Amino acid sequence: MPDEPSNISADKGKAEEGAIKPLKAVKKTVKKREDTERGVNEEKEEEVLRKMFKEAEEAKTEKSPKKTLKVMVREGLSGYITINDDDAGELDVHEGAIVEFEDPLSGTGGVALVHLDKSVPKGVAMIEPALSEACGLDEGFEVDMKKFEGAPQKLAKISFGIEPLEGEAEEAIKRVMDSKKEFQDWLNGRVIFKDWVLKNPKLNINVYIVSTDPPLTGRQVGIINFAEIKEYEIKPWRAAVPFNAILLIDVSKSMLTEDMKVINIAPAIEAIKTIGGEEIPEVKEFLEQFQEGKAIKRVAGAVFATLLYLVEKVGRGYGEKVAIITYSEDAEPITFLMTGGIKLPYFHPGKSKMAGVSQLSRLIIDRLNRVSSQHTNMSQALVKAIELIEMWNKEERERKLPTMVVLLSDGFPDLWGEEGPPVQVVHDFFSSRNDVVIYTVGIGGDVQERIMEAIASKGRGVYFKAENLGDLLNWYQRLARDLVVRLEV
């Protein structure tokens, strides 16, 4: 055959080269389509599996025998539902099982542990008044009952919200503290779930579940067992409770250590600025030292936390009293000039001659920067605190507010007088009171955490270790806003 002309060969080569590019594009398109189809198929498979599991759970629930029982309301059942043995047999439940019940007309209902009693008439469910009221079930109502499928969650911690049926929230909290054993006996063995609420008529309160650890979600339930929980919290339910505060600040020489790292403090800086802090030279200079990532003196962190606490308390607008007691070898409260030229060992918003909280900043910065001794007389600071509380109780005859004590230290209490070491002081003067909560805060690497934990425990508060300045400021802001009481079983 004769040779092909050169131009024809060139055109052929270009055509072959041009054919390769679309081929690669086609392969990419096919692969992309395959990947997309594979992803869609996987999603469909996951959806099918989810649907199968859901249907299996629903089928499991539906297969439980159901029986209609008539409600009888009786006292003294301690949160249990009591039914006849024959009815229990039909429901396939045994003593101590969890049953769920529902009014078929309204859809209201609940869950509870079950007791079996042959003396209960067949076809009857005996329920205590508090439970029947919470579920909207009156005497004679009919409920559909069946065994609760699933296991209860093991609860490590519970926070209860306390709502007074009348009167003030702080009085309701005090009633619970005064009747701690009765409160625990009433709750023990009850089945709880998310959004659970129950009325305690003797204490004249509603009790809510604020939170649990682990959290209860969906249809999950837990059983209150104080033998295992050991401690729990009570707090006002959706109510801001006025309370006085005493801040005990360690100013021993160890507080000059520069190891407190500045992390995430911008919101706190802005809060200080809102009170006109930048207009005061001393405050402006004080704030300039807080640069993100820098290590500052522990005492500077304590000053900042104190100012922030004061700003939060004043901003609440309840006229709460705030005292600041510094301690090293001795304990001394900061005195404030009040209307009429009277000096008092606490600040009372609205009754000060100073033009706002910004003016107090100078005083606090000056005092907390006067570090003078190696010693830490924590006991004397606590004694000064109890003296202030007694003074306030005499002044507040009509409405005595509870008091939060916040004790901050970075070291070891190595000095005390006849009152004894700090844990003994708390035991002797604070532990029997229902109007005081003590929180302890540790900073630095040398803080004696066992002592701080013991003080907080006996004071029905919490010990908190601040790893950096952001932690410290955030904790002080939270404490200024809310009064939470920790109770041991």
Secondary structure, DSSP 4 states (H G I P E B T S, - for coil): -PPPPHHHHHHHHHHHHHHHHHHHHHHHHHHHHHHHHHHHHHHHHHHHHHHHHHHHHHHHHHTS-EEEEEEEE-S--TT-EEE-HHHHHHHT--TT-EEEEE-TTT--EEEEEEEE-TTSPTTEEEE-HHHHHHTT--TT-EEEEEEPPSPPB--SEEEEEEEESSS-HHHHHHHHHHTHHHHHHHHTT-EEETT-EEEETTTTEEEEEEEEESPP-TT-EEE--HHHH-EEEEEESS-----EEEEEEE-SGGGG-EEEE--S-HHHHHHHHTTTGGGSHHHHHHHHT--TT-EEEHHHHHHHHHHHHHHHHHHHTS---EEEEEESSSEEEPPEEBTTS-EESSB-TTSBSSSSHHHHHHHHHHHHT----S---HHHHHHHHHHHHHHHHHH-SSSPPPEEEEEEESS------TT-SHHHHHHHHTTT-SSEEEEEEE-SS---HHHHHHHHHHTT--EEE-SSHHHHHHHHHHHHH---EEEE-
